């Protein structure tokens, strides 16, 4: 029987929310193996002078524990 662990991360991007979520996954995949799911919990952004400067995606990643 497998054990699944869930962690929360925030990905950042200057391009868009999808890119921010992708960055969270890509960064985590450098040290975690067996990632099976990504769930976006919240989209946020930093704003300066009426423009979005940084997109943020708060995600939960699920991976199989070895």
N, C-alpha and C positions, 0 to 999 in steps of 0.2 A: 504494500500500500504506500502510495506517495504522500509526501508532506509538501504543502504549498505555503510559501511565506509571502506576505504582502508588505511592501514598503511604499512610502510616499516620497515623491520628489517634485521639484519645480524645474521645468525646462525654460530656458530663455531664448529669445530671438529678436532680431531687429527686422525680420522679414514678415512674420505672421504667426498666428496661433498654431497652425499645423506644424510649422517648422519648430516651434518651441516644444511641442509634444514629441516630435521626432528627435530633437536634441536630448530630451530627458531619456528617451529609450536608448539612443546611440551611446550616450555617456554611461548609462548603467550597464549596457552590454559589454563594455570594456572589462568589467570586473565580475559581472554576474553571468552565469550560464543557465540555460534552461528557462528563459523568460517565456511565459505562455500567454500573458494577457497584459494589456495596458488599458486603464480606465481613466478618462479625463474627468476630473472632479470639478475643476473651476478654470475659467479663462479670465485673466486680468491683464492690465496693461499700465505702464507708467506713461504719463502725459506731461509734456512741456510745451509751452507756447501754443496750446490748442492742438497739438499733434502727438500721436502715439510714438514714443521713443523706444520702448521695450515691451514686447509681447511676452506673457508668462502663462504657462500651462501647468497647473497643479495636477499631477497624475498619481495613480496607484499602479504599481507594477507587481505582478504575481510571477513567482518563479519556483521551480521544483528544488527542494532541498536535497542535496546529495547524501 
